[in-house]
Amino acid sequence: MKRESRGLLIKALREKGNVSGNIIKVDTFINHCVDMNLAKHIGHDIARYYAGKSIDKIITVEASGIIPAMAAAMYIGCDMVYAKKRIPITMEKHYSEKSYSFTKKEETTLYVSEEVLKKGDRLLFVDDFYAGGNTLKAIESIAAQAGAEIVGRAVIIDKAGREDVFSILTLNEIKKAFAAAEIKEDDVCLCCGFGCGDDRGDMPHCWLRGED
Ligand SMILES: O=P(O)(O)OC[C@H]1O[C@H](OP(=O)(O)OP(=O)(O)O)[C@H](O)[C@@H]1O
């Protein structure tokens, strides 16, 4: 499926981000300051990818997963649940699982109230990054505790290129786009981010520049 947000993401990565080895800095447009137009397109792409699949709720983890999860939930028209990293006094019974924070390099525990997940719920996991998979694993455990089912997995950037995870870009695709950085700005297709003639799909070509 053509991903509308791919060109926007490549553009933001080139202009405001940084890729160094497997560290991708996105805090000026994804997970600290949020480019809402980009988030909107990412949410739309995720929703289009899972169109036709019955989804009861989106599930994510605070903090950075909330943005793409919320955007996708708005297009799908479902609720969004985010696992918390601390238990509020209002959360009486909960499911929990240990995880590990990739960016903070520390063990963490994820908590989801028993009130917000029901047995048989069909859940779509959404996050900003997939890296080592600790977060997804913990959410899968929480879903299993609730008797719910994870029916889809979507992230903005998949560093591992996992086959059953839908992503806007993988780390390898980002490296490919960066390797093509010598292409003049005008030659870069903002639909696909990889240069004109490559992967135009069904989207109007260079729609961001109003040339379609
Ligand atoms: O696949 P994994 O190895 O689990 O890595 C991915 C997770 O790492 C980040 O969370 P983190 O807790 O580091 O930061 P956050 O608090 O900004 O969400 C990111 O938001 C994902 O949830």
The ligand as an ORCA input file, in Angstrom:
! r2SCAN-3c Opt
* xyz 0 1
  O      10.943     -2.084     20.579
  P      11.511     -1.478     21.836
  O      12.927     -1.901     22.108
  O      10.623     -1.712     23.015
  O      11.652      0.083     21.609
  C      10.573      0.890     21.211
  C      10.055      1.726     22.335
  O      11.102      2.600     22.785
  C      10.564      3.913     22.987
  O       9.977      4.003     24.252
  P      10.726      4.649     25.499
  O      10.132      4.056     26.719
  O      12.185      4.490     25.348
  O      10.417      6.189     25.386
  P       9.097      7.065     25.591
  O       8.874      7.191     27.057
  O       9.417      8.352     24.917
  O       7.940      6.388     24.914
  C       9.492      3.986     21.919
  O       8.537      4.974     22.215
  C       8.902      2.595     21.896
  O       7.822      2.478     22.796
*
